[in-house]
Amino acid sequence: MLLGSHVSISGGYVNAAIEAARLGIDTIQIFTKNQQSWKEKTVTEHEGKEFKAACIKHGVKQAFSHAIYLISLGSENDDIAEKSMLALAMELERCKTLGLTHTVLHPGAAGTLSKVEAIIRIGDRIKNVLQVLKGNPVKILLENTAGQGSSIGGKLEYISDLIDHIKSKQIGLCIDTCHAFAAGYDIRDPKGIEKFFKETDNRIGLEKLLCFHLNDSKGELGSKLDRHAHIGEGFIGLTPFKYIMQNFPHIPKVLELPKENDADKKNLQILRDLSKK
Ligand SMILES: [Zn+2]
């Protein structure tokens, strides 16, 4: 079904695949390192082999990485910009060793720059990383964001401009339902969600859409709040989830929700049921 969840690598990468089997999912997303730290990490060939074997053994067909949130490629602070580029490069290298084909990245913020200047700056830095890592095939999926602060991921047009600036086949798109709604796209009813995907297609191209983050929203429409709610328990309702499950069966989907009381199991079941209704 290419439906799954963000799972923990605590205790080793292999544990992410074991958790997938427990949840009965074929798609996962992981942080390849501690996402709250700049401290770098390299993955050994042995760890990579072990993880790839575990994915095959436990039926994981698609595994994404999510780049750490500290990465801020639009930063006007040279030290943070350097760290961000290094962190992205290391992420792509870890992905390659682990056999992960895509990493999801938040595009970054403009700070005091104009959006146009920020897009050029972020785009140039991503190009720079791709150039240094020539031959590394891992794709970067730019994720739409809730549009908080000067974030440039909140509007499809900014992501589109960024993709146009980078001009690389290695760049794709990840759509997060919570972020789209919080950024002001009213996807609550079939007409709204259809309009959203039409705009995505016109501006970016649906062929670039390679991953969904399926999260309901604790914030209201246009609240710019990046707070994920369990499926059907936030302000979005079930309609867009049904639409996505039924209209995009071929695109992998990942939950990014709190895990208390084995909540993933319930959220996944709701989505599986919606795919049939
Ligand atoms: Zn997300």
Residues whose N, C-alpha, C, O or C-beta is under 5 A from the ligand:
A	BS01	ZN	D176 H213 E256
